[in-house]
Amino acid sequence: MRILRVAPLIYPDTKGGGDSHVHAMSRDQAVMGHDVTVLTTREDESLPQIKSIQDRNSGDVRK
């Protein structure tokens, strides 16, 4: 299943409850074989618009 999740911020940029929940839920669904994309804002304007993060549990996560 392809899943698109929209969240204003996400872990590791912040470590709040909702942000950590979105990260954990997305990671777990990716581990189950789903194609998960998280669309989020950039907290730091100097960061690139798309950032790819390698997560040891879920593979490639793009921000």
One Martini backbone bead per residue (centre of mass of N, CA, C, O) as a GRO file, in nm:
protein
   63
    1MET     BB    1   0.099   0.035   0.020
    2ARG     BB    2   0.032   0.373  -0.024
    3ILE     BB    3   0.166   0.636   0.192
    4LEU     BB    4   0.051   0.960   0.304
    5ARG     BB    5   0.208   1.188   0.523
    6VAL     BB    6   0.111   1.482   0.713
    7ALA     BB    7   0.355   1.706   0.870
    8PRO     BB    8   0.507   1.971   1.013
    9LEU     BB    9   0.681   1.767   1.189
   10ILE     BB   10   0.981   1.555   1.248
   11TYR     BB   11   1.160   1.316   1.334
   12PRO     BB   12   1.462   1.470   1.447
   13ASP     BB   13   1.384   1.779   1.461
   14THR     BB   14   1.187   1.663   1.672
   15LYS     BB   15   1.061   1.536   2.017
   16GLY     BB   16   0.769   1.499   2.011
   17GLY     BB   17   0.496   1.308   2.035
   18GLY     BB   18   0.376   1.339   1.745
   19ASP     BB   19   0.644   1.317   1.590
   20SER     BB   20   0.721   1.034   1.695
   21HIS     BB   21   0.466   0.891   1.595
   22VAL     BB   22   0.499   0.936   1.292
   23HIS     BB   23   0.770   0.795   1.271
   24ALA     BB   24   0.693   0.517   1.389
   25MET     BB   25   0.457   0.453   1.197
   26SER     BB   26   0.619   0.475   0.933
   27ARG     BB   27   0.835   0.268   0.999
   28ASP     BB   28   0.647   0.024   1.050
   29GLN     BB   29   0.512   0.026   0.767
   30ALA     BB   30   0.776  -0.016   0.609
   31VAL     BB   31   0.851  -0.290   0.737
   32MET     BB   32   0.571  -0.417   0.619
   33GLY     BB   33   0.597  -0.291   0.296
   34HIS     BB   34   0.530  -0.006   0.273
   35ASP     BB   35   0.484   0.303   0.096
   36VAL     BB   36   0.634   0.574   0.262
   37THR     BB   37   0.531   0.921   0.290
   38VAL     BB   38   0.667   1.231   0.420
   39LEU     BB   39   0.518   1.547   0.458
   40THR     BB   40   0.715   1.843   0.526
   41THR     BB   41   0.862   2.086   0.685
   42ARG     BB   42   1.105   2.330   0.725
   43GLU     BB   43   1.293   2.451   0.987
   44ASP     BB   44   1.552   2.491   0.797
   45GLU     BB   45   1.627   2.686   0.521
   46SER     BB   46   1.923   2.553   0.465
   47LEU     BB   47   1.789   2.313   0.381
   48PRO     BB   48   1.695   2.093   0.183
   49GLN     BB   49   1.400   2.000   0.035
   50ILE     BB   50   1.544   1.715   0.001
   51LYS     BB   51   1.586   1.448   0.238
   52SER     BB   52   1.791   1.169   0.285
   53ILE     BB   53   1.734   0.894   0.510
   54GLN     BB   54   1.895   0.647   0.681
   55ASP     BB   55   1.722   0.368   0.811
   56ARG     BB   56   1.771   0.072   0.974
   57ASN     BB   57   1.449  -0.011   0.972
   58SER     BB   58   1.330   0.148   0.678
   59GLY     BB   59   1.546   0.283   0.518
   60ASP     BB   60   1.436   0.519   0.302
   61VAL     BB   61   1.410   0.861   0.405
   62ARG     BB   62   1.220   1.140   0.304
   63LYS     BB   63   1.231   1.521   0.347
   0.00000   0.00000   0.00000
